[in-house]
Structures are given as structure tokens and as C-alpha cells.
């Protein structure tokens, strides 16, 4: 599992945008959690951390390794 801190999510639409972006990263087998309250996301697979962070940033949010 790979956990990310994701800053800036304020609503369900934000969570869905992050979920979709993470799901499209090569190597992600499942997006387990995207939680705007905890400001976290958890994915399963062997995706590149930098690619995950870049995907979240493309959606307009800040991300970092948890």
C-alpha cells in the first residue's frame, strides 16, 4: 500500500477527482481510500510515488508521501 497526504480536498467532488486521477496511474491496482477529512489517500499496487503525486497535483491539489 502507498499512502499519500492530500491537501485541499473540501467536498465529495474533490475526493472523486483525486480517486479518478490516482486510478489512472500505471501500477495502481486499487484506490482504497480517499478521505477529505483526514486529507489522505491510499492506493494498492506498485505505482511510482512521483507519478501518484503528479496525478494529484494535475487535479489542483497538493500531495506528498504520508
C-alpha positions in Angstrom: 0.0 0.0 0.0 1.0 3.6 -0.7 -0.3 6.4 1.5 -0.4 10.0 0.5 -1.2 13.2 2.3 -3.5 15.2 0.0 -4.2 18.8 0.9 -7.1 20.9 -0.5 -10.0 18.5 -0.7 -13.1 20.1 0.6 -16.0 18.1 -0.9 -17.1 14.8 -2.4 -16.3 16.1 -5.9 -12.7 16.7 -4.8 -12.5 13.1 -3.5 -13.8 11.7 -6.7 -11.4 13.8 -8.8 -8.4 12.5 -6.7 -9.8 9.0 -6.9 -10.1 9.1 -10.7 -6.6 10.6 -11.1 -4.9 8.0 -8.9 -6.8 5.1 -10.6 -5.3 6.2 -14.0 -1.7 6.0 -12.8 0.1 2.9 -14.2 0.7 0.3 -11.5 -2.3 1.2 -9.4 -4.5 -1.9 -8.8 -7.0 -0.2 -6.5 -7.7 3.1 -4.9 -8.6 2.0 -1.3 -9.3 5.3 0.4 -9.7 9.0 -0.5 -10.7 10.9 2.6 -11.1 14.7 2.6 -11.5 14.9 6.4 -8.2 13.0 7.0 -6.7 14.6 3.9 -5.3 11.2 2.9 -5.4 8.7 0.1 -4.3 5.1 0.0 -3.7 3.1 -3.1 -2.7 -0.5 -3.7 -0.2 -1.6 -6.3 3.4 -0.8 -7.4 2.9 2.7 -8.9 5.7 5.2 -8.8 5.3 7.7 -5.9 6.2 10.6 -8.1 3.6 9.7 -10.7 0.9 9.5 -8.0 1.9 12.9 -6.6 1.9 14.4 -10.1 -1.5 13.0 -10.9 -3.0 14.6 -7.7 -1.3 17.9 -8.5 -2.7 17.9 -12.0 -6.2 17.9 -10.4 -5.2 21.0 -8.4 -4.4 19.5 -5.0 -1.1 19.2 -3.1 0.2 15.7 -2.3 3.2 14.2 -0.5 4.2 10.8 0.9 2.5 10.0 4.2 
